[in-house]
């Protein structure tokens, strides 16, 4: 009889869609908590009352979807009072909305490029006028990630998000969490972010989500719910990086499944394998219980052979070696049903353990 280490499907977590769902930045820029902007505001305009009136009027035009009429007035405000009242970056963020609108209204690639350049000029100017905190840097990184990803590399996007977080004293703004999580996982798996650094920001993300869910109010709780449904599950992909998560993590996540079904081979073998991968010591009493349960319920004395070698790699948490071993075994299998079963096991290893979804 042809037997495999996993005769049934190992329990897996369906990966969240890798579309990195955007949680939009606040429509109203946050008020400055420090000193007023040193850039010109209403009070500095040649005609303060006129500048204020134009500000109110162009925003009314925007609400009425009259973008051309609004833009003409916005230009007048931006020319004399880009900092508005000195406390909010509204004039800048409205400018970004205008140019984003213009991008949708043309098929001319040169015109689109000009509008995109104007957007990032506005961000640069806004950063000079409102240098406090990581809001503007976060907006810039957010737009590069979701809208203009071809303009800078993933590594450069990641560095912008990190800069935003550090400018905010290690407390990330909610709207950067999903894209930052996606980049952190991808670049760590590619070996482009050191494991120690990745561990630091993995904790930063989880702490921010816990704090956001605990302290959110009203509609902002919807944003935190979206983030909590994506980021933690995306972070699970870091299980594929050997040594990223420790024994405590794997025991907390997988051991309850064994406790709930202590004679079920699927639960036993998956928990045993994951705790092995997490470097749990064999002297650990819980690990000893697992091994005893495996010997009593799952071990098959079929003698040494190529298949048993592959099974041993998988049982001991050597996932890449197991996948390679099963792959090498395929040419020697004549029966198509058995060959299909081995291919399925290889797919499960990549899907459930190496988090290599493609």
Buried (B, 14 or more C-beta within 10 A) or exposed (E): EEEBBBEEEBEEEEBBEEEBBBBEBBEEBBEBEEEEBEBBBBEBBEEBEBBBBBBEBBBEBBEEEEBEBBBBBBEBBBEBBBBBBBBBBBBBBBBBBBBBBBBEEEEEEEEBEBBBEBBBEBBEBBBEBBBEBBBBBBBBBBBBBEBBEEEBEBEEBBBBBBBBBEBBEEEBBBBBBBBBBBBBBBBBBEEBBEBEEBBEBBEBBBEBBEEBEEEBEEEBEEBBBBBBEBBBBBBBBBBBBBEBBEBEBBBEBBBEBBEEBBEBBBBBBBBBBBBBBBEBEEEBEBBEBBBEBBEEBBEEEEEEEEBBBBBBBBBBBBBBBBBBBBBEBEEEBEEEEBBEBBBBBBEBBBBBBBBBEE
